[in-house]
Amino acid sequence: MLPIGDDSLPGRGFAWVTATLIGLNVAVFVVLQGATGDNPFTYGFSAIPREVINGVDLVDPVQVLIGGQSYFVPQAPGPDPIWLTLLSSLFMHGGWLHLGGNMLFLWIFGDNVEHRAGRILFLAAYLGAGVVGTMAQVWSDPNSPIPTLGASGAISGVLGAYLVLFPRNRVTAVIFNFVTRVPAVVAIGMWIVLQLVNGLGAAAISTETADGVAYLAHFGGFAVGLLAGFIFRSALPEFDPRHR
């Protein structure tokens, strides 16, 4: 299931925060990561469970066993304090496909949530979902030296909020090679199923390094988004374009 559009709220204008977040993600990947997931910046500023839990910055390669084979996971100096990687990792990606998939979902679903919640609350919910999602993944294997990165947890939060706020919106999507329009609850429901099947958009630093998928980052971020959506729906008045 590949979304390509949705029903936008009328009279709201441009979604500046959503666009800025997309720009930042692309800039970090191209400029700071060198358009690759294999470089010192990526290893240093990704969220590494062992670093976050113990408050230490690993700088030397760490040997791990994956599928019965031994690998050395590169490490590099990160920020001080090291827990800041919980934020920096949200703007980093392991490859073009990882980046493109995440930004597509953010572009399609982020604008309506931003317009409904307002820029500040939307940004807070986005970052909060991302940090909680990353922490959920960190706690799932607190001694792991394998980097985790990507906006997947934050975007899962956007989807959770969208599901609460706009369940009947129509989403245009490519499903089984056909372009069709389905309710948002169906589109996002299919997205959830896809996470269980192939971990769309969530990965450790690369499948070549570790054949792992950050499932808990998705579900942690999605739970935060659901909660934020209920708060926004109950506390914020709906916008009426006739009273601008």
C-alpha positions in Angstrom: 0.0 0.0 0.0 1.5 3.3 -1.2 -0.4 6.5 -0.4 -0.1 9.3 -3.0 -2.7 11.8 -1.7 -5.5 12.6 0.7 -8.4 15.0 1.3 -6.8 18.3 2.5 -8.5 20.6 4.9 -9.9 23.7 3.0 -8.7 27.2 3.7 -5.7 26.3 5.8 -2.8 27.4 3.5 0.7 25.8 3.4 1.8 23.4 6.1 5.1 25.1 7.0 6.2 22.8 9.9 5.6 19.7 7.8 7.6 21.1 4.9 10.4 22.3 7.2 10.7 18.8 8.8 10.9 17.2 5.3 13.6 19.8 4.3 15.6 19.1 7.5 15.5 15.3 7.0 16.6 15.6 3.4 19.4 18.1 4.3 20.7 15.9 7.2 20.8 12.9 4.9 22.5 14.6 2.0 24.8 17.1 3.7 25.7 15.5 7.1 25.3 11.8 6.2 26.7 12.1 2.7 23.6 10.4 1.3 24.7 7.1 2.9 24.0 5.3 6.2 27.7 4.3 6.5 29.8 7.1 7.8 31.1 8.5 11.1 28.3 11.0 11.5 25.7 8.3 11.1 27.3 6.0 13.7 28.0 8.9 16.1 24.5 10.6 16.1 22.2 7.5 15.8 20.5 6.3 18.9 22.5 3.3 20.3 20.7 1.5 23.2 23.9 0.8 25.1 24.9 4.4 24.9 21.6 5.9 25.9 21.0 3.5 28.8 24.5 3.7 30.3 25.2 7.3 29.4 28.5 6.5 27.6 29.7 7.3 24.2 31.1 4.3 22.3 33.9 5.2 20.0 35.5 1.8 19.1 33.9 -0.9 17.0 31.8 -3.4 19.0 31.6 -7.1 18.1 28.2 -8.7 17.9 26.7 -12.0 16.8 23.9 -11.9 14.3 22.4 -15.1 12.9 25.4 -17.0 14.3 27.9 -14.8 12.4 30.3 -12.3 14.0 30.2 -8.6 13.0 32.0 -5.5 14.1 29.6 -2.6 14.4 31.4 0.7 13.8 31.1 3.5 16.4 32.0 7.2 16.4 31.9 10.1 18.8 28.4 11.5 19.3 26.9 14.5 21.1 27.4 15.5 24.7 25.2 14.4 26.5 24.8 11.2 24.5 21.0 11.0 25.1 20.7 13.9 22.6 20.9 11.1 20.0 17.2 10.4 20.8 16.5 13.6 18.9 19.3 13.7 16.3 18.4 10.1 15.2 14.9 11.3 14.2 16.4 13.3 11.3 18.7 10.6 10.0 18.1 7.7 7.6 19.9 4.6 6.4 19.3 5.1 2.6 17.3 6.8 0.0 14.4 4.3 0.2 14.2 4.7 3.9 14.2 8.5 3.6 11.8 8.6 0.7 9.2 6.3 2.3 9.2 8.3 5.5 9.0 11.7 3.8 6.1 10.6 1.5 4.0 9.6 4.5 4.9 12.8 6.3 4.0 14.9 3.3 0.6 13.3 2.8 -0.6 12.9 6.4 1.3 15.7 8.2 -0.4 18.8 6.8 -3.9 18.0 8.0 -2.6 17.1 11.5 -0.6 20.3 11.6 -3.5 22.4 10.5 -5.8 20.8 13.1 -3.4 21.0 16.0 -1.5 24.1 15.2 2.2 24.4 14.4 3.6 24.3 17.9 1.5 21.4 19.2 2.0 19.5 16.0 5.8 19.8 16.3 5.7 18.8 20.0 3.6 15.8 19.2 5.9 14.8 16.3 9.1 15.0 18.4 7.4 13.4 21.4 6.2 10.5 19.3 9.7 10.1 17.8 11.5 10.1 21.2 9.0 7.8 22.8 9.2 5.4 19.8 13.0 5.4 19.9 13.0 4.8 23.7 10.7 1.9 23.2 13.1 0.4 20.8 16.1 1.2 23.1 14.5 -0.6 26.0 13.7 -3.7 23.9 17.4 -4.4 23.8 19.2 -2.1 26.2 22.6 -3.6 25.7 22.6 -3.5 21.9 25.4 -1.5 20.2 23.5 -1.4 16.9 22.4 2.1 15.8 18.8 2.9 15.3 17.7 5.9 13.2 14.9 7.4 11.2 11.8 9.4 11.5 9.6 6.3 11.6 8.5 6.7 15.2 7.6 10.3 14.7 5.7 9.6 11.5 3.9 6.8 13.2 2.7 9.4 15.7 1.4 11.5 12.8 -0.5 8.5 11.5 -2.0 7.8 14.9 -3.2 11.4 15.3 -4.5 11.4 11.8 -6.5 8.2 12.4 -8.2 9.8 15.4 -8.8 13.2 13.8 -9.7 12.2 10.2 -10.9 8.6 10.2 -13.3 9.2 7.3 -10.9 11.2 5.1 -10.3 9.6 1.7 -6.8 8.5 1.0 -5.6 8.0 -2.6 -3.3 5.0 -2.6 -1.7 2.4 -4.9 -2.9 -1.0 -3.7 -1.9 -4.1 -5.6 -0.9 -2.0 -8.6 -4.3 -0.2 -8.7 -4.9 3.4 -7.8 -7.9 3.7 -5.5 -9.4 5.8 -2.8 -10.1 4.3 0.6 -11.1 5.7 4.0 -8.1 6.8 6.2 -9.0 4.1 8.7 -8.5 1.5 6.0 -5.3 3.0 4.6 -3.7 3.3 8.0 -5.0 -0.1 9.1 -3.2 -1.6 6.1 -0.1 0.4 7.1 -0.2 -1.2 10.5 -0.4 -4.7 9.0 2.5 -3.9 6.7 4.6 -3.1 9.7 4.1 -6.6 11.0 5.0 -8.1 7.6 8.0 -6.2 6.5 8.8 -3.3 8.8 8.1 -0.5 6.2 10.2 2.6 6.9 11.8 1.4 10.2 15.2 0.0 10.2 18.5 -0.2 12.1 21.4 1.5 10.4 21.2 -1.0 7.5 20.0 -4.5 6.8 23.5 -5.3 5.7 24.7 -4.6 9.2 21.8 -6.0 11.2 18.7 -7.7 9.8 16.5 -5.9 12.3 13.4 -3.7 12.2 12.5 -1.2 14.8 8.9 -2.4 15.3 8.6 -1.0 18.8 9.6 2.5 17.5 6.6 2.3 15.3 4.1 1.2 17.9 5.5 3.5 20.6 5.2 6.5 18.3 1.8 5.4 17.1 0.5 5.1 20.7 1.7 8.7 21.4 0.0 9.9 18.2 -3.3 8.3 19.2 -3.1 10.0 22.6 -2.3 13.3 21.0 -5.1 12.9 18.5 -7.7 12.4 21.3 -6.3 15.5 23.1 -6.4 17.6 20.0 -9.9 16.4 19.1 -11.3 17.2 22.6 -9.4 20.4 23.4 -9.1 22.3 20.1 -12.1 23.7 18.2 -12.5 22.6 14.6 -11.7 25.2 11.9 -14.5 26.6 9.9 -13.2 28.3 6.7 -16.3 30.5 6.6 -15.0 32.3 9.7 -11.5 33.2 8.8 
